[in-house]
Amino acid sequence: MTTPLDAPLDPSSDEARRWLEEELATGAYNPQPGLVERFLEWLDRLLSTTTESGAPSFLLPVVVVLVLAVLALVLFTVLRRETRPAGPGSGHVLDVPDVDAATLRRRARAAAERADWDGAVLDGVRTVARSGVERAVLDDAPGRTAHEVALALGDPFPTESAALLRAADSFDAVRYGHRRATQEQARDVLALDDRLVATRPASAAPAEAP
């Protein structure tokens, strides 16, 4: 705010009020309309334009319904994205903690037989995790992710490290990325489980003589 150079240092109430009004009139203190206000203004202009153009009366509710439907779709998409896990490895692999490896293995193979590749991948990776716990090569820690399982099993099964990570990627893509598994991915996971069952963990191998 600018004042005359000879303005008194102690202005009267009338002068102070006038300065305040001049300052507020510049618009510097006018709050910007929020998103809701801008949307309501846009909707009001749209309805006014539709009315002034002589459009049929039934068109107004149709326009309103369409706008609300678009808003609902946008809101649903945003909320779904925000509630989705942040990224690969962000969910728990053993979200069926009371099922043993043998049961999970049967479920995975039954899913593969009926071409349910998603189910085969999910239960196949769960089988790998549960089997690792039952063989005492993996801690039964709650909340393990597929990638944590893959990294932990990479030590007792070093030759399968890459396959374990690929299986974890497939699990996350299906379980949390809402993608469909392929037949090849399902067969790879089931084959990985077969190989792990037939392989003796490195930590349990006898030490070589010096």
C-alpha positions as CSV (number, residue, x, y, z in Angstrom):
1,M,0.0,0.0,0.0
2,T,1.4,3.4,-0.9
3,T,0.6,6.6,0.9
4,P,1.5,10.3,0.3
5,L,4.9,11.3,1.5
6,D,3.3,14.0,3.7
7,A,0.7,11.6,5.1
8,P,0.4,11.8,8.9
9,L,2.1,9.0,10.9
10,D,-1.0,8.7,13.0
11,P,-4.0,8.8,10.5
12,S,-7.5,9.4,11.6
13,S,-10.0,6.6,11.6
14,D,-11.6,7.8,8.4
15,E,-8.2,7.9,6.7
16,A,-7.3,4.5,7.9
17,R,-10.6,3.1,6.7
18,R,-10.1,4.7,3.3
19,W,-6.5,3.2,3.0
20,L,-7.8,-0.2,3.9
21,E,-10.6,0.0,1.3
22,E,-8.2,1.0,-1.4
23,E,-5.8,-1.8,-0.5
24,L,-8.5,-4.4,-0.5
25,A,-9.9,-3.1,-3.8
26,T,-6.6,-4.1,-5.5
27,G,-7.7,-7.8,-5.3
28,A,-4.5,-8.9,-3.6
29,Y,-6.5,-10.3,-0.7
30,N,-9.4,-11.8,-2.6
31,P,-9.3,-15.6,-2.1
32,Q,-9.2,-17.7,-5.2
33,P,-12.2,-19.9,-5.8
34,G,-11.7,-23.5,-4.9
35,L,-12.2,-26.5,-7.1
36,V,-15.8,-27.0,-5.9
37,E,-16.7,-23.4,-6.5
38,R,-15.1,-23.4,-10.0
39,F,-17.1,-26.6,-10.8
40,L,-20.3,-25.1,-9.6
41,E,-19.7,-21.9,-11.6
42,W,-18.9,-24.0,-14.7
43,L,-22.1,-26.1,-14.2
44,D,-24.2,-23.0,-13.8
45,R,-22.8,-21.5,-17.0
46,L,-23.4,-24.8,-18.8
47,L,-27.0,-25.0,-17.7
48,S,-27.6,-21.3,-18.5
49,T,-26.2,-21.8,-22.0
50,T,-28.3,-24.9,-22.5
51,T,-31.4,-23.0,-21.4
52,E,-30.7,-19.9,-23.4
53,S,-30.1,-21.9,-26.6
54,G,-33.7,-23.2,-26.5
55,A,-32.7,-26.8,-26.0
56,P,-35.5,-29.3,-25.1
57,S,-36.4,-29.4,-21.5
58,F,-35.4,-33.0,-21.1
59,L,-31.9,-32.2,-22.0
60,L,-31.1,-30.4,-18.8
61,P,-31.4,-33.5,-16.5
62,V,-29.5,-35.5,-19.1
63,V,-26.6,-33.1,-18.9
64,V,-26.6,-33.1,-15.1
65,V,-26.6,-36.9,-15.0
66,L,-23.8,-37.2,-17.5
67,V,-21.6,-34.7,-15.5
68,L,-22.3,-36.4,-12.2
69,A,-21.5,-39.8,-13.8
70,V,-18.1,-38.5,-15.1
71,L,-17.3,-37.1,-11.6
72,A,-18.2,-40.4,-10.0
73,L,-16.0,-42.3,-12.4
74,V,-13.1,-39.9,-11.8
75,L,-13.6,-40.2,-8.0
76,F,-13.7,-44.0,-8.2
77,T,-10.5,-44.2,-10.2
78,V,-8.6,-41.9,-7.9
79,L,-9.8,-43.7,-4.7
80,R,-8.9,-47.1,-6.3
81,R,-5.5,-45.9,-7.2
82,E,-4.9,-44.5,-3.7
83,T,-6.0,-47.7,-2.0
84,R,-3.9,-49.9,-4.2
85,P,-0.6,-51.0,-2.8
86,A,2.3,-48.7,-3.7
87,G,4.1,-51.1,-5.9
88,P,5.7,-54.5,-6.4
89,G,6.3,-56.4,-3.3
90,S,3.9,-54.2,-1.2
91,G,1.5,-57.0,-0.3
92,H,1.7,-60.1,1.7
93,V,2.3,-63.4,-0.1
94,L,1.1,-65.7,2.7
95,D,-2.4,-64.1,3.0
96,V,-3.7,-67.6,3.7
97,P,-1.6,-68.4,6.8
98,D,-3.5,-71.5,8.0
99,V,-3.1,-73.5,4.7
100,D,-0.2,-76.0,4.5
101,A,2.0,-76.4,1.5
102,A,0.5,-79.6,0.3
103,T,-3.0,-78.1,0.1
104,L,-1.7,-75.0,-1.6
105,R,0.2,-77.2,-4.1
106,R,-3.0,-79.2,-4.9
107,R,-4.9,-75.9,-5.4
108,A,-2.3,-74.5,-7.7
109,R,-2.2,-77.6,-9.9
110,A,-6.0,-77.8,-10.0
111,A,-6.1,-74.2,-11.1
112,A,-3.6,-74.9,-13.9
113,E,-5.6,-77.9,-15.1
114,R,-8.7,-75.7,-15.6
115,A,-6.5,-73.0,-17.3
116,D,-6.9,-70.6,-14.4
117,W,-3.4,-69.2,-14.8
118,D,-4.0,-66.5,-12.2
119,G,-4.9,-69.0,-9.5
120,A,-2.0,-71.2,-10.4
121,V,0.5,-68.4,-10.1
122,L,-0.9,-67.1,-6.8
123,D,-1.2,-70.5,-5.1
124,G,2.0,-71.6,-6.7
125,V,4.0,-68.8,-5.1
126,R,2.2,-69.3,-1.8
127,T,3.2,-73.0,-2.0
128,V,6.8,-72.0,-2.4
129,A,6.6,-69.7,0.6
130,R,4.8,-72.1,2.8
131,S,7.1,-75.0,1.8
132,G,10.1,-72.8,2.8
133,V,8.6,-72.3,6.2
134,E,7.8,-76.0,6.7
135,R,11.4,-76.9,5.6
136,A,12.8,-74.4,8.1
137,V,14.6,-72.4,5.5
138,L,12.3,-69.5,5.8
139,D,11.1,-67.7,8.9
140,D,7.4,-67.7,9.5
141,A,7.4,-63.9,9.8
142,P,4.0,-62.3,9.3
143,G,3.6,-59.9,6.5
144,R,6.3,-61.2,4.2
145,T,6.0,-60.0,0.6
146,A,6.6,-62.1,-2.4
147,H,9.9,-60.4,-3.1
148,E,11.0,-60.8,0.5
149,V,10.3,-64.5,0.2
150,A,12.3,-64.7,-3.1
151,L,15.3,-62.9,-1.6
152,A,15.2,-65.0,1.6
153,L,15.0,-68.3,-0.4
154,G,17.8,-67.2,-2.7
155,D,20.3,-68.1,0.0
156,P,19.4,-71.7,0.5
157,F,18.6,-72.1,-3.2
158,P,21.1,-69.9,-5.0
159,T,20.7,-71.5,-8.4
160,E,17.0,-70.5,-8.3
161,S,17.4,-66.9,-7.3
162,A,16.4,-65.5,-10.7
163,A,13.4,-67.9,-11.0
164,L,12.3,-66.9,-7.5
165,L,12.3,-63.2,-8.4
166,R,10.4,-63.9,-11.6
167,A,7.8,-65.8,-9.7
168,A,7.5,-62.8,-7.2
169,D,7.1,-60.4,-10.1
170,S,4.3,-62.6,-11.5
171,F,2.6,-62.9,-8.1
172,D,2.6,-59.1,-7.6
173,A,1.4,-58.4,-11.2
174,V,-1.6,-60.7,-10.7
175,R,-2.4,-60.0,-7.0
176,Y,-1.8,-56.3,-6.9
177,G,-1.3,-55.1,-10.5
178,H,-4.6,-56.5,-11.7
179,R,-2.9,-58.2,-14.6
180,R,-3.7,-61.6,-16.1
181,A,-1.1,-64.3,-15.8
182,T,0.0,-66.3,-18.8
183,Q,0.2,-70.0,-19.2
184,E,4.0,-69.8,-19.3
185,Q,4.1,-67.8,-16.0
186,A,1.9,-70.4,-14.3
187,R,4.0,-73.3,-15.6
188,D,7.2,-71.6,-14.6
189,V,6.0,-71.1,-11.0
190,L,4.8,-74.7,-10.7
191,A,8.1,-76.0,-12.2
192,L,10.0,-73.8,-9.7
193,D,8.1,-75.4,-6.8
194,D,8.9,-78.9,-8.2
195,R,12.6,-78.0,-8.4
196,L,12.7,-76.6,-4.9
197,V,11.1,-79.7,-3.5
198,A,13.7,-81.8,-5.2
199,T,16.6,-79.6,-4.2
200,R,18.4,-79.9,-0.9
201,P,18.9,-76.4,0.6
202,A,22.5,-75.2,0.5
203,S,22.5,-74.5,4.3
204,A,21.6,-78.1,4.9
205,A,24.4,-79.5,2.7
206,P,27.3,-81.2,4.5
207,A,30.5,-79.2,4.7
208,E,33.3,-80.2,2.4
209,A,36.4,-81.6,3.9
210,P,39.4,-79.2,3.8
